[in-house]
């Protein structure tokens, strides 16, 4: 199984979008800058995501992209499938011609792995990933605040 950068970038960009869309449409330029993903690559991915009905675009000044449905209704599997990312651990692409045009001995193993991967990715929503990121940011913010506290100076006994 190979999950290429296409799938990874699409999921990353969608999490970024979902985290920021409450403030209005999110620009691809902003996602590109924050996530260090090529703008032209994002344009290709978001074209596919728009055609799949996962995002909608807003043209003009202040335009960008919004989720076309609630984050709870979008799964990681939806995103990956929308950008044409294959989730296939078999060597034959599911055609059962793995070994000299015949099914190999481990075909069922890899086919079941495909099912498990898809089931897992279909169980994780965009809302889950956003909630996880918000939890991480709170922890990081708390750690940062603790690090910024002035050091406690030890009490020094002063002789009178």
C-alpha positions as CSV (number, residue, x, y, z in Angstrom):
1,X,0.0,0.0,0.0
2,X,1.2,3.4,-0.9
3,X,-0.5,6.6,0.3
4,X,1.3,9.2,-1.8
5,X,1.8,12.8,-1.2
6,X,-1.4,13.5,-3.1
7,X,-3.6,11.9,-0.4
8,X,-1.5,13.3,2.4
9,X,-1.5,16.8,1.1
10,X,-5.3,16.7,0.4
11,X,-6.0,15.6,4.0
12,X,-3.6,18.2,5.4
13,X,-5.1,21.0,3.3
14,X,-8.7,19.9,4.3
15,X,-7.8,20.0,8.0
16,X,-6.3,23.5,7.5
17,X,-9.5,24.6,5.7
18,X,-11.8,23.1,8.3
19,X,-9.9,24.8,11.2
20,X,-10.2,28.2,9.6
21,X,-13.4,28.4,7.6
22,X,-15.4,29.9,10.5
23,X,-13.7,33.2,9.6
24,X,-14.9,33.0,6.0
25,X,-13.6,31.4,2.8
26,X,-10.0,30.1,3.1
27,X,-7.6,30.9,0.3
28,X,-5.4,28.3,-1.3
29,X,-2.5,30.8,-1.0
30,X,-2.9,30.8,2.8
31,X,-3.0,27.0,3.0
32,X,0.0,26.8,0.7
33,X,2.0,29.2,2.9
34,X,1.0,27.5,6.2
35,X,1.4,23.9,5.1
36,X,4.2,24.4,2.6
37,X,2.3,22.8,-0.3
38,X,2.7,24.1,-3.8
39,X,-0.2,26.4,-4.8
40,X,-0.5,24.9,-8.2
41,X,-0.7,21.4,-6.6
42,X,-3.4,22.7,-4.2
43,X,-5.3,24.1,-7.2
44,X,-5.4,20.6,-8.8
45,X,-6.4,18.9,-5.6
46,X,-9.2,21.4,-4.8
47,X,-10.5,21.1,-8.3
48,X,-11.1,17.4,-7.6
49,X,-12.4,18.1,-4.1
50,X,-14.9,20.6,-5.5
51,X,-16.1,18.2,-8.2
52,X,-16.6,15.6,-5.5
53,X,-18.8,18.1,-3.6
54,X,-16.5,18.2,-0.6
55,X,-15.6,21.9,-0.9
56,X,-17.2,24.9,-2.5
57,X,-15.5,27.9,-4.0
58,X,-16.3,31.6,-3.5
59,X,-15.0,33.9,-6.2
60,X,-13.9,37.5,-6.0
61,X,-12.3,39.6,-3.3
62,X,-12.5,37.8,0.0
63,X,-13.0,34.5,-1.9
64,X,-11.6,31.1,-1.3
65,X,-12.9,27.7,-0.3
66,X,-15.4,26.5,2.3
67,X,-16.5,23.0,3.2
68,X,-19.5,22.1,1.1
69,X,-20.8,19.9,4.0
70,X,-20.3,19.7,7.7
71,X,-16.9,18.4,8.9
72,X,-18.6,15.6,10.7
73,X,-19.9,14.3,7.3
74,X,-16.5,14.2,5.6
75,X,-14.2,11.3,6.2
76,X,-10.6,10.9,5.4
77,X,-11.6,8.1,2.9
78,X,-13.9,10.6,1.2
79,X,-11.0,13.0,0.7
80,X,-8.5,10.4,-0.5
81,X,-11.0,8.9,-2.9
82,X,-11.9,12.4,-4.2
83,X,-8.3,13.1,-5.3
84,X,-8.1,9.7,-7.0
85,X,-5.7,8.2,-4.5
86,X,-5.7,4.4,-4.8
87,X,-5.9,2.5,-1.5
88,X,-4.6,-0.8,-2.6
89,X,-2.1,-3.1,-1.0
90,X,-2.4,-5.7,-3.7
91,X,0.2,-5.9,-6.5
92,X,-2.5,-6.5,-9.0
93,X,-4.9,-3.7,-8.3
94,X,-7.5,-6.1,-7.2
95,X,-7.6,-7.9,-10.6
96,X,-6.4,-11.2,-9.1
97,X,-3.7,-11.6,-11.8
98,X,-0.8,-11.2,-9.3
99,X,1.3,-14.1,-10.4
100,X,1.5,-15.1,-14.1
101,X,-2.1,-14.0,-14.6
102,X,-3.3,-16.0,-11.6
103,X,-4.1,-15.1,-8.0
104,X,-1.1,-15.1,-5.7
105,X,-1.1,-17.0,-2.4
106,X,-1.3,-13.7,-0.4
107,X,-3.9,-11.9,-2.5
108,X,-6.6,-12.4,0.2
109,X,-4.3,-11.0,2.9
110,X,-3.7,-7.8,0.9
111,X,-7.3,-7.5,-0.1
112,X,-8.5,-7.7,3.5
113,X,-5.9,-5.1,4.4
114,X,-7.4,-2.8,1.8
115,X,-10.8,-3.3,3.4
116,X,-9.4,-2.6,6.9
117,X,-7.6,0.5,5.7
118,X,-10.7,1.8,4.0
119,X,-12.9,1.0,7.0
120,X,-10.5,2.9,9.3
121,X,-10.1,5.9,7.1
122,X,-13.9,6.0,6.6
123,X,-14.3,6.0,10.4
124,X,-12.2,9.2,10.9
125,X,-13.9,12.4,10.1
126,X,-12.6,15.8,9.3
127,X,-14.2,17.0,12.6
128,X,-12.2,14.3,14.5
129,X,-8.9,15.6,13.0
130,X,-9.8,19.2,13.8
131,X,-10.7,18.4,17.4
132,X,-7.4,16.5,17.7
133,X,-5.5,19.5,16.3
134,X,-7.3,21.9,18.7
135,X,-6.3,19.6,21.6
136,X,-2.7,19.6,20.5
137,X,-2.6,23.4,20.2
138,X,-4.0,23.8,23.7
139,X,-1.3,21.6,25.0
140,X,1.4,23.4,23.1
141,X,0.0,26.8,24.2
142,X,0.0,25.7,27.8
143,X,3.6,24.4,27.5
144,X,4.6,27.7,25.9
145,X,3.0,29.7,28.7
146,X,4.7,27.7,31.4
147,X,8.1,28.2,29.6
148,X,7.5,32.0,29.6
149,X,6.9,32.2,33.4
150,X,9.8,34.1,35.0
151,X,12.0,31.7,36.9
152,X,11.4,31.6,40.6
153,X,14.4,33.1,42.4
154,X,15.5,31.2,45.5
155,X,15.0,33.0,48.7
156,X,18.3,34.6,49.9
157,X,18.8,34.9,53.6
158,X,19.9,38.4,54.4
159,X,21.9,38.9,57.6
160,X,20.6,41.8,59.7
